[in-house]
Structures are given as structure tokens and as C-alpha cells.
Amino acid sequence: MRVKCGVLLLLPLLLGLRDPFQAPESRCPAATLRQWRYVGVVLGRVPVAIVRDERSRWLRLRHGDTLAQGGRVAALDEKELVIDMPGTCEPSQWRWQRQGTKQDENRDRGITAGGQPGAGRGASTGEPGGG
């Protein structure tokens, strides 16, 4: 009798049943994707989106890449990243606008010869860029 009771208590564990008091595990990663940040793009023959994920890791994504969460990169450009989610996930498509400041954009554009800091200053002034 004692053995039968022990087997009955262990049966849910042996069968792999989930805890009925826990929320069911979602196959759609909405909670993690909400934390992603689209911070930049490297434009070239194959554009690469730079994303910061929920664990603060840097990801490099290309068009057509499949994510570990099951989504697929549908589109990316300098302003937006779009990921299609499989099956019954809601929403079926995630979109991020690139996050950055105007200051960051101006810094990354480069400096023309006429706008170079220190250009035209004499060497005798002792200022940076003077020679």
C-alpha cells in the first residue's frame, strides 16, 4: 500500500506534467522581444542591424536570419527593423524604430575638410590641430 501511494505521488513528475499552479509556458517570446532595442545599422552590400537584447547582449541581424525565439528578420533599413513571428503568435510581426540621438547621427557622418576642428589655426598658438 505504501509503495502504491509513493508511485501515485511521483506519477506527475514521471509523466512530465506541468505544475497546474504555474502559468503555461508561452511559445511566443513577447516578454523578451519587448525589451529589445534597435540601436543601429551597418549599411553595405548586406545590411546588418545592431540590436541589444533582453540580456543586454549585442546581436547582429541580417535580412532572412532566423532567431532562436522562432522569428525571422523580414526587413531592415536605417530607420526600422521588422521581424515576422511564426504561427499563432500575437502580434504576428514586431517592429522597432532605430533608437539614437541626433547628436549620434551627426557624430557618425564624419567631418568635412572645411569643418574639421582646429583647421586653419597656426602652429604658434599652441592649440590642438595647429600642427
DSSP file with accessible surface (Angstrom, degrees, kcal/mol):
  #  RESIDUE AA STRUCTURE BP1 BP2  ACC     N-H-->O    O-->H-N    N-H-->O    O-->H-N    TCO  KAPPA ALPHA  PHI   PSI    X-CA   Y-CA   Z-CA
    1    1 A M     >        0   0  178      0, 0.0     4,-1.8     0, 0.0     5,-0.2   0.000 360.0 360.0 360.0 -42.6    0.0    0.0    0.0
    2    2 A R  H  >  +     0   0  226      1,-0.2     4,-1.8     2,-0.2     5,-0.1   0.885 360.0  51.3 -63.7 -37.9    2.8    2.4    0.9
    3    3 A V  H  > S+     0   0  114      1,-0.2     4,-2.3     2,-0.2    -1,-0.2   0.912 107.0  53.3 -66.9 -41.2    4.6    1.8   -2.4
    4    4 A K  H  > S+     0   0  151      1,-0.2     4,-2.2     2,-0.2    -1,-0.2   0.899 108.2  50.1 -62.9 -39.5    1.4    2.5   -4.4
    5    5 A C  H  X S+     0   0   62     -4,-1.8     4,-2.0     2,-0.2    -1,-0.2   0.912 110.2  50.5 -65.3 -40.2    0.9    5.8   -2.7
    6    6 A G  H  X S+     0   0   30     -4,-1.8     4,-1.9     2,-0.2    -2,-0.2   0.906 110.4  49.2 -64.3 -40.0    4.5    6.8   -3.4
    7    7 A V  H  X S+     0   0   76     -4,-2.3     4,-1.5     1,-0.2    -2,-0.2   0.913 109.8  51.6 -65.9 -41.5    4.1    5.9   -7.1
    8    8 A L  H  < S+     0   0  118     -4,-2.2    -1,-0.2     1,-0.2    -2,-0.2   0.875 110.6  48.5 -63.9 -36.7    0.9    7.9   -7.3
    9    9 A L  H  < S+     0   0  140     -4,-2.0     4,-0.3     1,-0.2    -1,-0.2   0.856 117.1  41.5 -71.2 -34.3    2.7   11.0   -5.8
   10   10 A L  H  X S+     0   0   94     -4,-1.9     4,-2.4    -5,-0.2     3,-0.3   0.602  90.8  90.6 -87.6 -12.4    5.6   10.7   -8.2
   11   11 A L  H  X S+     0   0   70     -4,-1.5     4,-2.3     1,-0.2     5,-0.2   0.899  84.0  51.4 -55.2 -46.7    3.5    9.9  -11.2
   12   12 A P  H  >>S+     0   0   59      0, 0.0     5,-2.1     0, 0.0     4,-0.6   0.905 112.3  48.1 -59.7 -36.5    3.0   13.5  -12.4
   13   13 A L  H >45S+     0   0  135     -4,-0.3     3,-0.6    -3,-0.3    -2,-0.2   0.906 111.7  49.2 -67.9 -40.5    6.8   14.0  -12.2
   14   14 A L  H 3<5S+     0   0  132     -4,-2.4    -1,-0.2     1,-0.2    -3,-0.2   0.848 112.7  47.5 -68.0 -32.6    7.5   10.8  -14.1
   15   15 A L  H 3<5S-     0   0  115     -4,-2.3    -1,-0.2    -5,-0.2    -2,-0.2   0.536 110.6-120.6 -87.0  -8.0    5.0   11.8  -16.8
   16   16 A G  T <<5 +     0   0   63     -4,-0.6    -3,-0.2    -3,-0.6     2,-0.1   0.770  49.6 167.3  77.8  25.1    6.3   15.3  -17.2
   17   17 A L      < -     0   0  114     -5,-2.1    -1,-0.2    -6,-0.2     2,-0.1  -0.459  34.1-117.1 -72.7 147.3    3.1   17.1  -16.3
   18   18 A R        -     0   0  145     -2,-0.1    -1,-0.1     1,-0.1    -5,-0.0  -0.401  33.5 -91.1 -82.5 160.8    3.4   20.8  -15.6
   19   19 A D    >   -     0   0   75      1,-0.2     3,-1.5    -2,-0.1    -1,-0.1  -0.560  31.2-146.5 -69.0 122.0    2.6   22.4  -12.3
   20   20 A P  T 3  S+     0   0   98      0, 0.0    -1,-0.2     0, 0.0    -2,-0.0   0.693  96.2  58.6 -68.8 -13.6   -1.1   23.4  -12.5
   21   21 A F  T 3  S+     0   0  182      2,-0.1     2,-0.3     0, 0.0    -2,-0.1   0.541  92.5  81.9 -91.7  -7.9   -0.5   26.4  -10.4
   22   22 A Q  S <  S-     0   0  123     -3,-1.5     3,-0.1     1,-0.1    -4,-0.0  -0.754  90.7-105.0 -95.2 146.6    2.1   27.9  -12.8
   23   23 A A        -     0   0   86     -2,-0.3    -4,-0.1     1,-0.1    -2,-0.1  -0.388  47.9 -96.7 -64.5 143.2    1.1   29.9  -15.8
   24   24 A P        -     0   0   90      0, 0.0     2,-0.3     0, 0.0    -1,-0.1  -0.356  43.0-103.8 -63.0 143.9    1.6   27.9  -19.0
   25   25 A E        -     0   0  165     -3,-0.1     2,-0.3     1,-0.1    -3,-0.0  -0.519  35.3-131.5 -71.3 128.7    4.8   28.5  -20.8
   26   26 A S        -     0   0   83     -2,-0.3    -1,-0.1     1,-0.1    -3,-0.0  -0.627  10.5-156.7 -83.5 137.5    4.3   30.7  -23.9
   27   27 A R  S    S+     0   0  212     -2,-0.3    -1,-0.1     2,-0.0    62,-0.1   0.581  79.9  78.5 -83.6 -12.9    5.9   29.6  -27.1
   28   28 A a  S    S-     0   0   30     60,-0.1     2,-1.1     1,-0.1     3,-0.4  -0.879  76.7-144.6-100.1 126.1    5.8   33.3  -28.3
   29   29 A P     >  +     0   0   23      0, 0.0     4,-2.5     0, 0.0     3,-0.3  -0.162  49.6 137.6 -86.2  44.8    8.6   35.4  -26.8
   30   30 A A  H  >  +     0   0   19     -2,-1.1     4,-1.9     1,-0.2     5,-0.1   0.891  69.2  54.9 -59.0 -40.7    6.7   38.6  -26.4
   31   31 A A  H  4 S+     0   0   62     -3,-0.4     4,-0.4     1,-0.2    -1,-0.2   0.896 113.4  40.8 -63.4 -38.4    8.1   39.4  -23.0
   32   32 A T  H >4 S+     0   0   39     -3,-0.3     3,-1.2     1,-0.2     4,-0.3   0.907 112.2  53.9 -78.0 -38.8   11.7   39.2  -24.2
   33   33 A L  H >< S+     0   0    0     -4,-2.5     3,-1.3     1,-0.3    -2,-0.2   0.813  98.3  64.8 -67.0 -28.1   11.1   41.0  -27.5
   34   34 A R  T 3< S+     0   0  154     -4,-1.9    -1,-0.3     1,-0.2    -2,-0.2   0.773 100.8  52.9 -62.2 -25.4    9.6   44.0  -25.7
   35   35 A Q  T <  S+     0   0   99     -3,-1.2    -1,-0.2    -4,-0.4    -2,-0.2   0.506  85.4 109.6 -89.4  -7.2   13.0   44.6  -24.1
   36   36 A W    <   -     0   0    2     -3,-1.3     2,-0.4    -4,-0.3    17,-0.2  -0.395  52.0-157.7 -70.1 149.6   14.9   44.6  -27.4
   37   37 A R  E     -A   52   0A 106     15,-2.1    15,-2.7    -2,-0.1     2,-0.9  -0.995  11.2-146.3-131.4 124.8   16.4   47.9  -28.7
   38   38 A Y  E     +A   51   0A   1     59,-0.4    61,-3.3    -2,-0.4    13,-0.2  -0.816  29.4 166.6 -89.3 107.0   17.3   48.6  -32.3
   39   39 A V  E     -     0   0A  49     11,-1.9     2,-0.3    -2,-0.9    12,-0.2   0.609  50.4 -25.5-105.1 -13.6   20.3   50.8  -31.9
   40   40 A G  E     -A   50   0A  13     10,-1.3    10,-3.2    60,-0.0     2,-0.3  -0.994  45.3-129.0 179.7 176.4   21.9   50.9  -35.4
   41   41 A V  E     -A   49   0A  31     -2,-0.3     2,-0.7     8,-0.3     8,-0.2  -0.995  12.2-142.5-145.6 143.3   22.5   49.5  -38.8
   42   42 A V  E     -A   48   0A  87      6,-2.8     6,-2.1    -2,-0.3     2,-0.3  -0.950  27.0-150.2-105.9 110.1   25.7   48.9  -40.8
   43   43 A L        +     0   0  102     -2,-0.7     2,-0.3     4,-0.2     3,-0.0  -0.626  42.3 107.1 -84.7 140.9   24.8   49.7  -44.4
   44   44 A G  S    S-     0   0   54     -2,-0.3    -2,-0.0     1,-0.1     0, 0.0  -0.925  87.6 -43.9-178.1-159.7   26.6   47.8  -47.1
   45   45 A R  S    S+     0   0  238      1,-0.3    -1,-0.1    -2,-0.3    -2,-0.0   0.916 140.4  26.0 -58.1 -40.7   26.0   45.1  -49.7
   46   46 A V  S    S-     0   0   72     -3,-0.0    -1,-0.3    -4,-0.0    -4,-0.1  -0.923  93.7-137.9-122.4 103.9   24.3   43.1  -46.9
   47   47 A P        -     0   0   44      0, 0.0    16,-0.5     0, 0.0     2,-0.5  -0.307  14.8-154.8 -63.1 143.9   22.8   45.5  -44.2
   48   48 A V  E     -AB  42  62A  19     -6,-2.1    -6,-2.8    14,-0.1     2,-0.3  -0.985   3.9-146.1-125.3 121.5   23.3   44.4  -40.6
   49   49 A A  E     -AB  41  61A   0     12,-3.2    12,-2.4    -2,-0.5     2,-0.6  -0.677   9.5-144.9 -84.9 138.8   21.0   45.5  -37.8
   50   50 A I  E     +AB  40  60A  40    -10,-3.2   -11,-1.9    -2,-0.3   -10,-1.3  -0.931  25.9 177.8-106.5 119.7   22.6   46.0  -34.4
   51   51 A V  E     -AB  38  59A   1      8,-2.5     8,-3.5    -2,-0.6     2,-0.6  -0.947  26.6-145.2-126.3 141.5   20.2   45.1  -31.6
   52   52 A R  E     -AB  37  58A  94    -15,-2.7   -15,-2.1    -2,-0.4     6,-0.2  -0.936  28.8-152.2-103.4 120.5   20.5   45.0  -27.8
   53   53 A D    >   -     0   0    5      4,-2.6     3,-2.0    -2,-0.6   -20,-0.1  -0.121  34.0 -83.3 -88.0-173.0   18.5   42.0  -26.5
   54   54 A E  T 3  S+     0   0   39      1,-0.3    -1,-0.1     2,-0.1   -21,-0.0   0.705 129.4  50.6 -66.7 -18.6   16.8   41.4  -23.1
   55   55 A R  T 3  S-     0   0  169      2,-0.1    -1,-0.3   -23,-0.0     3,-0.1   0.181 119.8-107.7-100.9  13.4   20.1   40.3  -21.5
   56   56 A S  S <  S+     0   0   73     -3,-2.0     2,-0.3     1,-0.2    -2,-0.1   0.741  73.6 143.2  64.0  26.8   22.0   43.4  -22.8
   57   57 A R        -     0   0  116      1,-0.0    -4,-2.6     0, 0.0     2,-0.5  -0.705  52.9-119.1 -91.2 150.2   23.8   41.3  -25.4
   58   58 A W  E     -B   52   0A 129     -2,-0.3     2,-0.4    -6,-0.2    -6,-0.2  -0.765  30.2-167.5 -91.8 128.9   24.6   42.8  -28.8
   59   59 A L  E     -B   51   0A  44     -8,-3.5    -8,-2.5    -2,-0.5     2,-0.5  -0.913  13.4-151.3-115.6 144.6   23.1   40.9  -31.7
   60   60 A R  E     -B   50   0A 166     -2,-0.4     2,-0.4   -10,-0.2   -10,-0.2  -0.973  21.8-173.4-113.8 118.5   23.8   41.3  -35.4
   61   61 A L  E     -B   49   0A  12    -12,-2.4   -12,-3.2    -2,-0.5     2,-0.3  -0.928   8.1-168.4-119.0 138.6   20.9   40.5  -37.6
   62   62 A R  E >   -B   48   0A 102     -2,-0.4     3,-2.2   -14,-0.2    11,-0.3  -0.830  43.0 -78.3-117.8 159.7   20.6   40.3  -41.4
   63   63 A H  T 3  S+     0   0  116    -16,-0.5    11,-0.2    -2,-0.3    -1,-0.1  -0.299 119.5  19.3 -56.5 129.6   17.6   40.0  -43.7
   64   64 A G  T 3  S+     0   0   27      9,-2.2    -1,-0.3     1,-0.3    10,-0.1   0.291  87.1 143.5  91.7 -10.2   16.3   36.4  -43.6
   65   65 A D    <   -     0   0   53     -3,-2.2     8,-2.6     7,-0.1     2,-0.5  -0.349  45.4-136.0 -62.4 142.8   18.0   35.4  -40.3
   66   66 A T  B     -C   72   0B 108      6,-0.2     6,-0.2    -2,-0.0     2,-0.2  -0.877  18.4-139.2-101.5 130.7   16.0   33.1  -38.1
   67   67 A L    >   -     0   0   18      4,-2.9     3,-1.8    -2,-0.5    -6,-0.0  -0.484  19.9-117.6 -86.2 158.8   16.0   34.0  -34.4
   68   68 A A  T 3  S+     0   0  108      1,-0.3    -1,-0.1    -2,-0.2    -2,-0.0   0.818 116.3  61.7 -62.2 -29.1   16.3   31.5  -31.5
   69   69 A Q  T 3  S-     0   0   50      1,-0.1    -1,-0.3   -40,-0.1     3,-0.1   0.514 123.9-104.2 -76.4  -5.9   12.8   32.7  -30.5
   70   70 A G  S <  S+     0   0   36     -3,-1.8    -2,-0.1     1,-0.3    -1,-0.1   0.294  80.7 122.5 104.2 -11.3   11.4   31.4  -33.8
   71   71 A G        -     0   0    0     14,-0.1    -4,-2.9    -5,-0.1     2,-0.4  -0.252  49.7-140.2 -78.9 171.9   11.0   34.7  -35.6
   72   72 A R  E     -CD  66  84B 115     12,-2.4    12,-2.8    -6,-0.2     2,-0.6  -0.999  21.5-113.1-136.3 135.2   12.5   35.7  -38.9
   73   73 A V  E     + D   0  83B   0     -8,-2.6    -9,-2.2    -2,-0.4    10,-0.2  -0.566  36.5 175.3 -70.3 114.6   14.0   39.1  -40.0
   74   74 A A  E     -     0   0B  20      8,-2.3     2,-0.3    -2,-0.6     9,-0.2   0.817  60.4  -8.6 -90.9 -37.4   11.6   40.3  -42.6
   75   75 A A  E     + D   0  82B  44      7,-1.6     7,-3.0   -13,-0.1    -1,-0.3  -0.989  55.9 178.9-159.0 152.0   13.1   43.8  -43.3
   76   76 A L  E     + D   0  81B  25     -2,-0.3     2,-0.3     5,-0.2     5,-0.2  -0.969  11.1 151.4-156.4 143.1   15.6   46.2  -42.0
   77   77 A D        -     0   0   68      3,-2.0    -2,-0.0    -2,-0.3   -34,-0.0  -0.856  63.4 -71.1-150.8-169.1   16.9   49.6  -43.0
   78   78 A E  S    S+     0   0   87     -2,-0.3     3,-0.1     1,-0.2   -37,-0.1   0.680 129.8  33.5 -70.0 -11.0   18.4   52.7  -41.3
   79   79 A K  S    S+     0   0  146      1,-0.2    19,-2.6    18,-0.1     2,-0.3   0.724 119.7  26.8-111.9 -28.2   15.1   53.5  -39.7
   80   80 A E  E     - E   0  97B  46     17,-0.2    -3,-2.0     2,-0.0     2,-0.4  -0.985  47.7-156.8-146.9 148.2   13.3   50.3  -38.9
   81   81 A L  E     -DE  76  96B   0     15,-2.2    15,-2.3    -2,-0.3     2,-0.4  -0.988  17.3-166.4-122.0 132.7   13.7   46.6  -38.1
   82   82 A V  E     -DE  75  95B   5     -7,-3.0    -8,-2.3    -2,-0.4    -7,-1.6  -0.984   4.5-173.3-125.7 129.4   10.8   44.1  -38.8
   83   83 A I  E     -DE  73  94B   0     11,-2.7    11,-3.1    -2,-0.4     2,-0.4  -0.988  14.7-145.4-123.9 127.1   10.6   40.5  -37.5
   84   84 A D  E     -DE  72  93B  58    -12,-2.8   -12,-2.4    -2,-0.4     9,-0.2  -0.774  15.9-146.4 -88.4 133.6    7.8   38.1  -38.6
   85   85 A M        -     0   0   16      7,-3.2   -14,-0.1    -2,-0.4   -15,-0.1  -0.753  18.8-113.2-100.4 148.8    6.7   35.7  -35.9
   86   86 A P    >   -     0   0   64      0, 0.0     3,-1.6     0, 0.0    -1,-0.1  -0.327  62.7 -25.9 -80.1 158.7    5.6   32.1  -36.6
   87   87 A G  T 3  S-     0   0   77      1,-0.2    -2,-0.1    -2,-0.1     0, 0.0  -0.064 121.6  -7.0  54.9-126.4    2.2   30.5  -36.3
   88   88 A T  T 3  S+     0   0  134      2,-0.1    -1,-0.2     3,-0.0   -60,-0.1   0.179  87.6 136.8 -96.3  15.1   -0.3   31.9  -33.8
   89   89 A a    <   -     0   0    9     -3,-1.6    -4,-0.1     3,-0.1     4,-0.0  -0.387  54.0-114.9 -64.7 139.7    2.0   34.4  -32.0
   90   90 A E  S    S+     0   0  153      1,-0.1     2,-0.1     2,-0.1   -60,-0.1  -0.989 102.0  31.9-119.7 125.9    0.4   37.8  -31.3
   91   91 A P  S    S-     0   0   57      0, 0.0    -1,-0.1     0, 0.0     3,-0.1   0.637  79.5-157.7 -73.7 159.9    1.5   40.1  -32.7
   92   92 A S  S    S+     0   0   71      1,-0.2    -7,-3.2    -2,-0.1     2,-0.4   0.626  79.1  37.9 -81.0 -11.5    2.5   38.3  -35.8
   93   93 A Q  E     -E   84   0B  71     -9,-0.2     2,-0.4   -22,-0.0    -9,-0.2  -0.997  68.8-155.3-143.5 133.6    5.0   41.0  -36.6
   94   94 A W  E     -E   83   0B  33    -11,-3.1   -11,-2.7    -2,-0.4     2,-0.4  -0.907  11.9-169.6-108.4 138.6    7.4   43.0  -34.4
   95   95 A R  E     -E   82   0B 131     -2,-0.4     2,-0.4   -13,-0.2   -13,-0.2  -0.988   4.3-172.2-129.6 136.4    8.7   46.5  -35.5
   96   96 A W  E     -E   81   0B  25    -15,-2.3   -15,-2.2    -2,-0.4     2,-0.4  -0.992  16.1-142.6-125.3 136.2   11.4   48.6  -33.9
   97   97 A Q  E     -E   80   0B 119     -2,-0.4   -59,-0.4   -17,-0.2   -17,-0.2  -0.768  39.7 -98.5 -89.2 141.8   12.3   52.1  -34.8
   98   98 A R        -     0   0   79    -19,-2.6     2,-0.5    -2,-0.4   -59,-0.2  -0.370  38.1-143.1 -62.9 132.2   16.0   52.8  -34.6
   99   99 A Q        +     0   0   99    -61,-3.3     2,-0.3    -2,-0.1    -1,-0.1  -0.866  45.8 108.6-102.1 131.0   16.9   54.5  -31.3
  100  100 A G        -     0   0   46     -2,-0.5     2,-0.3   -60,-0.0   -60,-0.0  -0.954  57.7-100.9 179.2 172.0   19.6   57.1  -31.3
  101  101 A T     >  -     0   0   70     -2,-0.3     4,-1.9     1,-0.1     5,-0.2  -0.746  28.1-116.0-110.2 161.6   20.0   60.8  -30.9
  102  102 A K  H  > S+     0   0  131     -2,-0.3     4,-2.4     1,-0.2     5,-0.2   0.884 117.9  58.6 -59.9 -35.5   20.5   63.5  -33.4
  103  103 A Q  H  > S+     0   0  151      1,-0.2     4,-2.2     2,-0.2    -1,-0.2   0.916 103.9  50.4 -61.9 -42.2   23.9   64.0  -31.8
  104  104 A D  H  > S+     0   0   56      1,-0.2     4,-1.9     2,-0.2    -1,-0.2   0.912 110.1  50.5 -62.1 -41.5   24.9   60.4  -32.5
  105  105 A E  H  X S+     0   0   54     -4,-1.9     4,-0.8     1,-0.2    -2,-0.2   0.922 111.3  47.3 -64.1 -43.1   23.9   60.7  -36.2
  106  106 A N  H >< S+     0   0   86     -4,-2.4     3,-0.6     1,-0.2     4,-0.4   0.898 110.7  52.3 -66.3 -38.1   25.9   63.9  -36.7
  107  107 A R  H >< S+     0   0  168     -4,-2.2     3,-0.8     1,-0.2    -1,-0.2   0.897 109.5  49.6 -64.9 -37.9   28.9   62.4  -35.0
  108  108 A D  H 3< S+     0   0  115     -4,-1.9    -1,-0.2     1,-0.2    -2,-0.2   0.619  93.8  74.3 -80.1 -11.8   28.8   59.3  -37.3
  109  109 A R  T << S-     0   0  164     -4,-0.8    -1,-0.2    -3,-0.6    -2,-0.2   0.705  98.5-128.4 -74.1 -20.8   28.5   61.3  -40.5
  110  110 A G    <   -     0   0   53     -3,-0.8     2,-0.4    -4,-0.4    -1,-0.2  -0.210  20.6 -82.0  93.9 171.0   32.2   62.3  -40.4
  111  111 A I        -     0   0  113     -3,-0.1     2,-0.1    -2,-0.1     5,-0.1  -0.949  33.4-135.0-119.5 132.2   33.7   65.8  -40.7
  112  112 A T    >   -     0   0  106     -2,-0.4     3,-0.7     1,-0.1     4,-0.4  -0.408  31.7-105.6 -78.7 164.4   34.4   67.5  -44.0
  113  113 A A  G >  S+     0   0   85      1,-0.3     3,-0.9     2,-0.2    -1,-0.1   0.882 120.5  50.7 -59.5 -38.4   37.8   69.3  -44.5
  114  114 A G  G 3  S+     0   0   78      1,-0.2    -1,-0.3     5,-0.0     5,-0.1   0.794 113.4  44.9 -72.2 -24.3   36.2   72.7  -44.1
  115  115 A G  G <  S+     0   0   48     -3,-0.7    -1,-0.2     2,-0.1    -2,-0.2   0.288  80.3 130.1-103.2  12.0   34.5   71.8  -40.8
  116  116 A Q    X   -     0   0  117     -3,-0.9     3,-1.9    -4,-0.4    -3,-0.0  -0.461  66.7-108.9 -70.4 130.5   37.4   70.0  -39.2
  117  117 A P  T 3  S+     0   0   98      0, 0.0     3,-0.1     0, 0.0    -1,-0.1  -0.343 101.7  14.2 -59.2 134.1   38.1   71.1  -35.7
  118  118 A G  T >  S+     0   0   10      1,-0.3     3,-1.4    -3,-0.1     2,-0.2   0.449  87.1 149.7  84.5  -1.0   41.3   73.2  -35.4
  119  119 A A  T <   +     0   0   56     -3,-1.9    -1,-0.3     1,-0.2     3,-0.1  -0.449  66.0  17.4 -69.7 134.8   41.6   73.7  -39.2
  120  120 A G  T 3  S+     0   0   89      1,-0.3     2,-0.3     9,-0.2    -1,-0.2   0.426  89.8 131.6  88.8  -1.2   43.3   76.9  -40.2
  121  121 A R    <   -     0   0  123     -3,-1.4    -1,-0.3     8,-0.2     2,-0.1  -0.610  58.4-113.9 -83.8 147.2   44.9   77.6  -36.8
  122  122 A G    >   -     0   0   37     -2,-0.3     3,-1.1     1,-0.1     5,-0.4  -0.385  12.0-126.1 -79.4 154.8   48.5   78.5  -36.7
  123  123 A A  G >  S+     0   0   76      1,-0.2     3,-0.8     2,-0.2    -1,-0.1   0.755 105.6  66.3 -69.9 -23.2   51.2   76.3  -35.1
  124  124 A S  G 3  S+     0   0  122      1,-0.2    -1,-0.2     2,-0.1     7,-0.0   0.679  86.5  69.3 -76.3 -13.5   52.4   79.2  -33.0
  125  125 A T  G <  S-     0   0   72     -3,-1.1    -1,-0.2     2,-0.1    -2,-0.2   0.733  94.1-137.0 -77.4 -20.0   49.1   79.3  -30.9
  126  126 A G    <   +     0   0   70     -3,-0.8    -3,-0.1    -4,-0.3    -2,-0.1   0.633  56.6 137.1  75.4  10.7   49.9   76.0  -29.2
  127  127 A E    >   -     0   0   91     -5,-0.4     3,-1.7     1,-0.1    -1,-0.3  -0.578  65.7 -86.1 -87.5 154.6   46.2   74.9  -29.7
  128  128 A P  T 3  S+     0   0  111      0, 0.0    -1,-0.1     0, 0.0    -7,-0.1  -0.316 115.4  27.2 -57.2 140.1   45.3   71.4  -30.8
  129  129 A G  T 3  S+     0   0   59     -3,-0.1    -8,-0.2    -9,-0.0    -9,-0.2   0.425  86.7 115.2  87.8   0.5   45.3   71.0  -34.6
  130  130 A G    <         0   0   12     -3,-1.7    -5,-0.1    -7,-0.1    -4,-0.1   0.517 360.0 360.0 -85.1  -1.1   47.8   73.7  -35.0
  131  131 A G              0   0  114     -4,-0.1    -1,-0.1    -9,-0.1    -8,-0.1   0.262 360.0 360.0 133.2 360.0   50.5   71.5  -36.4
